[in-house]
Amino acid sequence: MSSRPRAAWPLVAVFTAGYLAAYLLPTIVGRLSVYLGLSTAQAGLVGSALLVSSATAGFALAGRVETYGPRRPARIGLVLAVVGYGCAALAGSVPLVVMGAMIGGFGSGTATAVAAAGIAAQRDPHRTSSLGLLSVSATAGALYLSIPHLGGGHRLPFASIAVVALLVWPATARLGGVTPSGPAAPAGGRLPHRRSGLVLAGGMLVWSMAQNALWGVSSRIGVDRVGLSEVTIGAVFAAALGAGLLGVMGAGMLGARLGRAVPIGLGTMIIAASIVLSSSAGNLGQFATGEILWNTVYPVVLSYLIGLAASLDVRGRWAVLAGSASSVGVACGPVLGSVLSEQAGYPVMGLILGAVTLLVAAPVTAVALHTGGRPLVPGSVRRRGGAPAALLAVTTGAVPGAVPKLGAPEQAVTEISLPVRRRRPVRTAFRTAGPAGGAGQSNAYASTSDR
């Protein structure tokens, strides 16, 4: 990406279009099961196929967004989303629905990869990712309030995602084109923080799988175990996503005051307890409490995970790779949740998912502690009354290696005060210049006066 970050709102819009399918997964799985006659496991498998296709796009684009430029792949992704989800909405047979969902999923993954790479290049990746989660939560919440009242079978969720992708298209005009590569911004390069990045990507895969194993069957828990209607479940989900908006807003205001380790570790513990409560709910109060508490904390932890991945590489490669690994976990979630719920029941499923969530919290929190330094980005190092030092180094042609690379951990700076002694001028150091002194005296005067 360019060294000068662009406006955040086009990235937020593209992020919303790419992430919306995962947020609408419960209603997609539920309506496929009800209106196409699929079992819970079969409907979950269709949702997993959609998300696997999305993850595939992310892995394919990792490290290549800056080569193609963000505008072209973002537009290709949105076109694929409109065409794929539109075909899934219009199709009446299961094979065509699956094919359309996979095409649309590839488009969603492409848009998400572009947004992730752009977020990593922002001056404050956590703030931008929080805005993206805020936008997608608000959009999904509005759809959960409206879809149950409109009917439309399995067509309406797919059509909604396609319409959002179409509405986001004008925002791509504000994204950058192809960035010419040069010696200052090589196209290749070794991934920094490999060990931390791999641990984070693997942790996000398992973490997302546990979250979406519950999210994929949440509507079935409300119907089968609690006995709620689709309208009531939609209202609960909308309230939960509304609480998620408050959580994301709080995370955005909190920022890095507590670092990343505390929100990730403590938030994951709360999520594990919420999973157990929601999956073992026997009435509306318990179900709503578990879902609302879970959806309040889930986007908060996710925003810090996205910001952590973005801080590992300013070019956004770890952000894309970790996001794609998370998409793989999201894809496996519905199948895992469906199999566990059918074989062991919803309460046992919740205990297993809660335990897995707690186990994965340790390595991910360790990565946050290990890489907890603030990223050195334009604006983090300033001279008194001057421009950012890192930005000056980029724009004024400083010697390579004289300034830390963008994205490197900020080094501590200690001020050292030194006593300054004023030397009084010596009278014999000055002579009178004139014609009698000659050229030698004039030059001597000039040299001493310049000292």
C-alpha positions in Angstrom: 0.0 0.0 0.0 1.0 3.6 -0.3 3.1 5.1 2.4 0.5 7.9 2.8 -2.7 6.4 4.3 -5.9 7.2 2.5 -9.3 8.0 4.0 -10.7 5.2 6.1 -14.4 5.2 5.1 -13.9 3.5 1.7 -12.1 0.7 3.5 -14.9 0.5 6.1 -17.4 0.2 3.3 -15.6 -2.6 1.5 -15.0 -4.3 4.8 -18.7 -4.2 5.5 -19.6 -5.8 2.2 -17.0 -8.5 2.6 -17.8 -9.4 6.2 -21.6 -9.3 6.0 -22.1 -12.9 4.9 -20.4 -14.2 8.0 -22.7 -12.1 10.2 -25.8 -13.3 8.4 -24.8 -17.0 8.6 -27.4 -18.0 11.2 -30.3 -16.8 9.1 -28.8 -18.3 5.9 -28.3 -21.7 7.5 -31.7 -21.6 9.2 -33.6 -20.6 6.0 -31.8 -23.2 3.9 -32.9 -25.8 6.3 -36.5 -24.7 6.4 -37.2 -23.7 2.8 -34.9 -26.1 0.9 -35.6 -29.1 3.0 -32.0 -29.5 4.1 -30.9 -31.0 7.5 -29.1 -28.8 10.0 -25.8 -30.4 9.1 -26.4 -30.1 5.3 -27.4 -26.4 5.7 -24.3 -25.9 7.8 -22.2 -27.5 5.1 -23.5 -25.0 2.5 -22.5 -22.1 4.8 -19.1 -23.7 5.3 -18.6 -23.9 1.5 -19.4 -20.2 1.2 -16.8 -19.3 3.9 -14.1 -21.7 2.6 -14.4 -20.0 -0.7 -14.0 -16.6 1.1 -10.9 -17.9 2.9 -9.4 -19.1 -0.4 -9.7 -15.7 -1.9 -7.9 -14.2 1.1 -5.0 -16.7 0.9 -4.7 -16.1 -2.8 -4.4 -12.3 -2.4 -2.1 -12.2 0.7 0.8 -9.9 -0.2 -0.6 -9.1 -3.7 -3.0 -6.3 -3.0 -0.3 -3.6 -3.4 0.8 -5.3 -6.6 -2.6 -5.0 -8.3 -3.7 -1.9 -6.4 -6.7 -2.0 -4.0 -9.3 -0.6 -6.5 -9.2 -3.4 -9.1 -9.5 -6.4 -6.8 -12.1 -4.6 -4.6 -14.3 -4.1 -7.7 -13.8 -7.6 -8.9 -14.7 -8.9 -5.4 -17.9 -6.8 -5.3 -18.9 -7.9 -8.8 -18.4 -11.6 -7.8 -20.5 -11.0 -4.7 -23.3 -9.4 -6.6 -23.4 -12.1 -9.3 -22.9 -15.0 -6.9 -25.3 -14.1 -4.2 -27.8 -12.8 -6.8 -27.7 -16.2 -8.5 -28.1 -18.0 -5.1 -31.1 -15.8 -4.4 -32.8 -16.5 -7.8 -32.0 -20.3 -7.9 -34.4 -22.8 -6.6 -32.3 -26.0 -6.7 -29.6 -26.8 -4.1 -26.7 -27.3 -6.5 -27.2 -23.8 -8.0 -27.6 -22.2 -4.6 -24.3 -23.8 -3.5 -22.5 -22.7 -6.6 -23.8 -19.1 -6.3 -22.9 -19.1 -2.6 -19.4 -20.1 -3.3 -18.9 -17.5 -6.1 -20.3 -14.9 -3.8 -18.1 -16.1 -1.0 -15.0 -15.7 -3.1 -16.1 -12.2 -3.9 -16.6 -11.5 -0.1 -13.1 -12.8 0.6 -11.6 -10.7 -2.0 -13.2 -7.5 -0.7 -12.2 -8.5 2.9 -8.6 -9.0 1.8 -8.4 -5.6 0.2 -9.9 -4.0 3.3 -7.5 -5.8 5.6 -4.5 -4.7 3.7 -5.7 -1.2 3.7 -6.5 -1.2 7.4 -2.9 -2.3 8.1 -1.6 0.7 6.3 -3.6 3.1 8.4 -2.1 5.2 11.1 -4.4 3.6 13.7 -5.4 0.1 12.5 -7.4 -0.7 15.6 -9.6 2.4 15.2 -10.3 1.6 11.5 -11.0 -2.1 12.2 -13.4 -1.0 15.0 -15.2 1.3 12.6 -15.5 -1.6 10.1 -17.0 -3.9 12.8 -19.3 -1.1 13.9 -20.6 -0.7 10.3 -21.1 -4.4 9.6 -22.8 -4.9 13.0 -25.2 -2.0 12.4 -26.0 -3.4 8.9 -26.5 -6.9 10.1 -28.6 -5.7 13.0 -30.9 -3.8 10.6 -31.3 -6.8 8.4 -32.1 -9.1 11.4 -34.9 -6.7 12.3 -36.4 -6.6 8.8 -35.8 -10.0 7.2 -38.2 -12.0 9.5 -41.0 -9.7 8.5 -40.4 -9.8 4.8 -40.5 -13.6 4.1 -38.8 -14.5 0.9 -37.5 -17.9 1.9 -33.8 -18.5 1.4 -33.7 -15.7 -1.3 -33.8 -12.7 1.0 -30.5 -13.1 2.9 -28.5 -13.7 -0.3 -30.3 -10.8 -2.0 -29.5 -8.5 0.9 -25.8 -9.3 0.7 -25.8 -8.7 -3.0 -27.6 -5.3 -2.6 -25.1 -4.2 0.0 -22.2 -5.1 -2.3 -23.8 -3.1 -5.1 -24.2 -0.1 -2.8 -20.6 -0.2 -1.8 -19.4 -0.1 -5.4 -19.1 3.8 -5.6 -16.7 3.8 -2.6 -14.1 1.9 -4.6 -13.5 5.1 -6.6 -11.7 6.5 -3.5 -9.4 3.5 -3.3 -5.9 3.8 -4.8 -4.9 2.3 -8.2 -1.7 0.4 -8.9 1.2 1.6 -6.9 4.5 1.6 -8.9 7.1 -0.6 -7.2 10.5 0.9 -6.5 13.5 0.4 -4.3 11.8 2.0 -1.4 8.8 -0.3 -1.6 9.8 -3.7 -2.8 7.0 -6.1 -4.0 8.5 -9.0 -2.2 10.2 -9.3 1.2 10.3 -11.7 4.1 7.4 -11.7 6.5 8.3 -10.1 9.8 7.4 -11.7 13.1 6.9 -15.1 11.6 6.6 -17.1 14.8 4.1 -14.6 16.4 2.2 -14.4 13.1 1.8 -18.1 12.7 0.7 -18.5 16.4 -1.8 -15.7 15.9 -3.2 -17.1 12.6 -3.6 -20.5 14.1 -5.2 -19.1 17.3 -7.6 -17.0 15.2 -8.6 -20.1 13.2 -9.5 -22.1 16.3 -11.0 -19.1 18.1 -13.3 -18.2 15.1 -14.2 -21.9 14.6 -15.5 -22.0 18.2 -17.4 -18.8 17.9 -19.1 -19.6 14.7 -19.9 -23.2 15.7 -22.3 -21.6 18.2 -23.3 -18.7 15.9 -24.2 -21.1 13.1 -26.7 -23.0 15.2 -27.9 -20.2 17.4 -31.2 -19.9 15.6 -31.7 -23.7 15.9 -31.1 -23.4 19.7 -33.8 -20.7 19.9 -36.3 -22.8 17.9 -35.6 -26.4 19.1 -34.5 -25.9 22.7 -36.2 -22.6 23.8 -39.2 -22.8 21.5 -39.0 -19.2 20.0 -40.4 -18.0 16.7 -38.2 -16.6 13.9 -39.5 -13.0 14.7 -38.4 -13.3 18.4 -35.1 -14.8 17.5 -34.5 -12.0 15.0 -35.3 -9.5 17.7 -32.8 -11.2 20.1 -30.1 -11.2 17.4 -30.8 -7.5 16.6 -30.5 -6.6 20.3 -27.3 -8.6 20.5 -25.8 -6.9 17.5 -26.9 -3.6 18.9 -25.0 -4.4 22.1 -22.1 -5.3 19.9 -22.2 -1.8 18.5 -21.8 -0.4 22.0 -18.9 -2.8 22.6 -17.1 -1.8 19.5 -17.6 1.9 20.3 -16.2 1.3 23.7 -13.2 -0.5 22.3 -12.6 2.4 19.9 -12.7 4.9 22.7 -10.5 2.7 24.9 -7.9 2.2 22.2 -4.5 1.0 23.4 -4.8 2.3 26.9 -4.9 -1.2 28.4 -2.7 -2.7 25.6 -4.0 -5.7 23.6 -3.4 -8.6 26.0 -5.9 -7.6 28.6 -8.9 -7.1 26.3 -8.1 -10.2 24.3 -7.5 -12.5 27.4 -10.3 -11.2 29.6 -12.7 -10.8 26.7 -12.1 -14.4 25.6 -12.9 -15.7 29.1 -16.2 -13.8 29.1 -17.0 -15.2 25.6 -16.4 -18.8 26.9 -18.9 -18.3 29.7 -21.4 -16.7 27.3 -21.2 -19.7 25.0 -22.0 -22.1 27.8 -24.9 -20.0 29.0 -26.4 -19.6 25.5 -26.1 -23.2 24.5 -27.7 -24.5 27.7 -30.5 -21.9 27.8 -33.9 -23.2 28.8 -35.9 -19.9 28.5 -35.9 -16.6 26.6 -34.1 -14.7 29.4 -31.1 -17.1 29.5 -30.9 -17.3 25.7 -31.1 -13.5 25.3 -28.6 -12.9 28.1 -26.1 -15.4 26.6 -26.4 -14.0 23.1 -26.3 -10.4 24.1 -23.3 -10.8 26.4 -21.5 -12.9 23.8 -22.1 -10.5 20.9 -21.1 -7.5 23.1 -17.6 -8.9 23.8 -17.0 -10.8 20.6 -16.5 -7.8 18.2 -14.4 -6.1 20.9 -11.9 -9.0 21.0 -12.0 -9.4 17.2 -11.1 -5.7 16.7 -8.0 -6.1 18.9 -7.1 -9.3 17.1 -7.4 -7.6 13.7 -5.3 -4.7 15.0 -2.7 -7.1 16.4 -2.4 -8.8 13.1 -2.1 -5.5 11.3 0.6 -4.3 13.6 2.9 -7.2 12.7 3.3 -6.0 9.1 2.6 -2.5 7.8 2.0 -4.0 4.3 -1.0 -6.0 5.6 0.2 -9.5 4.8 -0.3 -10.8 8.3 -3.6 -9.0 8.5 -4.8 -10.8 5.3 -3.3 -14.2 6.3 -4.7 -14.1 9.8 -8.0 -12.9 8.5 -8.1 -15.8 6.0 -7.2 -18.3 8.7 -10.1 -16.8 10.7 -12.3 -17.3 7.7 -11.3 -21.0 7.6 -12.3 -21.3 11.2 -15.6 -19.5 10.5 -16.2 -21.9 7.6 -15.6 -25.0 9.8 -17.8 -23.6 12.6 -21.3 -24.3 11.2 -20.3 -27.9 10.4 -18.7 -28.4 13.8 -21.7 -26.9 15.6 -24.2 -28.9 13.7 -22.3 -32.2 14.2 -21.8 -31.6 17.9 -25.4 -30.5 18.5 -26.8 -33.5 16.7 -24.4 -36.0 18.4 -24.1 -34.7 21.9 -26.8 -32.1 22.3 -26.6 -28.3 22.7 -25.4 -28.1 26.4 -22.5 -30.5 25.8 -21.6 -28.6 22.6 -21.4 -25.4 24.6 -19.1 -27.0 27.2 -16.8 -28.3 24.5 -16.7 -24.9 22.6 -16.2 -23.0 25.9 -13.2 -25.2 26.8 -11.6 -24.8 23.4 -12.1 -21.0 23.6 -10.3 -20.9 26.9 -7.4 -23.0 25.7 -6.8 -20.9 22.6 -6.8 -17.7 24.8 -3.4 -18.4 26.2 -1.2 -18.4 23.1 -3.0 -15.5 21.5 -2.6 -13.4 24.6 1.0 -14.4 24.7 1.5 -13.0 21.2 -0.2 -9.8 22.3 2.2 -9.5 25.2 5.2 -10.3 23.1 4.4 -7.7 20.4 2.7 -5.3 22.8 4.8 -2.2 21.8 3.1 0.6 20.0 3.8 0.5 16.3 6.0 3.1 14.9 3.9 4.8 12.3 3.8 8.3 10.9 2.8 10.5 13.9 4.2 8.4 16.7 7.6 10.1 16.7 7.5 13.9 16.5 10.0 16.7 16.9 9.0 19.8 19.0 6.7 21.7 16.7 7.7 19.7 13.7 6.4 17.0 11.4 6.5 13.2 12.2 10.1 12.0 12.1 9.2 8.8 10.4 7.3 10.6 7.7 10.1 13.1 7.2 12.5 10.2 6.7 10.3 8.8 3.9 9.7 12.1 2.1 13.1 13.8 2.3 15.2 10.9 1.0 17.0 9.9 4.3 19.8 7.4 4.2 18.3 3.9 4.3 18.6 2.3 7.7 19.0 5.6 9.5 15.4 5.6 10.7 13.4 2.5 11.9 11.1 1.0 9.4 7.4 1.9 9.5 5.7 -0.7 11.7 8.7 -1.5 13.8 8.3 -1.3 17.6 8.8 2.2 19.0 12.1 2.7 20.8 12.2 4.4 24.2 13.6 7.9 24.1 15.4 9.4 27.1 16.2 13.0 27.4 19.7 13.8 28.7 20.5 17.3 29.9 24.0 18.5 29.4 25.5 21.6 31.1 26.3 24.3 28.5 29.3 26.6 29.2 29.4 29.9 27.4 32.8 30.9 26.2 33.6 34.6 26.3 35.3 35.9 23.1 38.9 36.6 23.3 39.8 40.2 22.2 42.9 39.1 20.4 40.9 36.9 18.1 39.6 40.0 16.3 41.6 42.4 14.2 40.8 45.5 12.3 40.4 44.8 8.6 41.5 47.4 6.1 43.9 48.3 3.3 46.8 48.3 5.7 46.1 44.8 6.8 46.1 43.3 3.3 44.2 40.4 2.1 45.6 38.0 4.7 44.2 40.1 7.5 40.8 40.4 5.9 40.6 36.6 5.4 41.6 36.1 9.0 38.9 38.4 10.2 36.3 36.7 8.0 37.3 33.2 9.3 37.2 34.2 13.0 33.9 36.0 12.7 32.3 32.9 11.2 33.2 30.7 14.1 
